[in-house]
Amino acid sequence: MRLKDKVCLITGGAAGIGKATAEKFASEGAKVVICDVNQEIGQALAAELGNGAVFYQVDVTNRQDVQSWVDDVVAKFGRVDVLVNNAGITRDGQLVKFKEGEMVGQMDEQAFDMVVNVNLKGVFNCAQAVTPQMIKQGGGVILNASSIVGLYGNFGQTNYAATKFGVIGMTKTWSRELGKYNIRVNAVCPGFILTEMVRKMPEKILEGLAAKTPLGRMGEPEDVANVYCWLASDEASYISGTTISVDGGMVLGT
């Protein structure tokens, strides 16, 4: 029960890694607060978790929406111990695509802006909303979802890579700014993870992704959730400003 009675907020918590993290935190005694844009599955998960778990429908790109969520959580529970900035999207495309000497495509500006707004601005919005409460109560933990793409880049993911590199930069900056308030800030970089969405991909593609991983398999959402749990707990009380890869041994050039 490493997180017993800790109030833990998880964005994008209704599915995938967010769901696994909510389940792990609940099993460790946390009071789990899930936010997501998908109300149906979010409410169902909160009911399944029990132990006072609650769901809020929140768009992390909307600052007023985020602040209202945090204010309501504080009014209900009196504190915020952990924030897991997990919400994220992809909208892939090459910077420019050429064929036979002619440009045939490029990354859409709207796709670039959407990914930046959710993956980077959303992380900023949520962290800024919870930090005053954490300072007032004497400490807390902020955990940000980056990616191995935020370490090495990836073909066709200019927007996604930019946000995940940016998340690491914010993590290191906030750890410097907030350490004096006993607020720890860390980032986690998942590799190829078998979320519900990924499992729908063709088996041949999944096998190819596993083959690129030195451990020879793709990760499970629980692999990432376990790391979030440890970082959120007092066992990691001297860990801040770091980036932990959960990637089966992926390195540049793999």
Secondary structure, DSSP 4 states (H G I P E B T S, - for coil): -TTTT-EEEEETTTSHHHHHHHHHHHHTT-EEEEEES-HHHHHHHHHHH-TT-EEEE--TT-HHHHHHHHHHHHHHHS---EEEE-------B-SEEEETTEEEEE--HHHHHHHHIIIIIHHHHHHHHHHHHHHHHT-EEEEEE--THHHH--TTBHHHHHHHHHHHHHHHHHHHHHGGGTEEEEEEEE-SB--HHHHTS-HHHHHHHHHTSTTSSPBPHHHHHHHHHHHHSGGGTT--S-EEEESTT--TT-
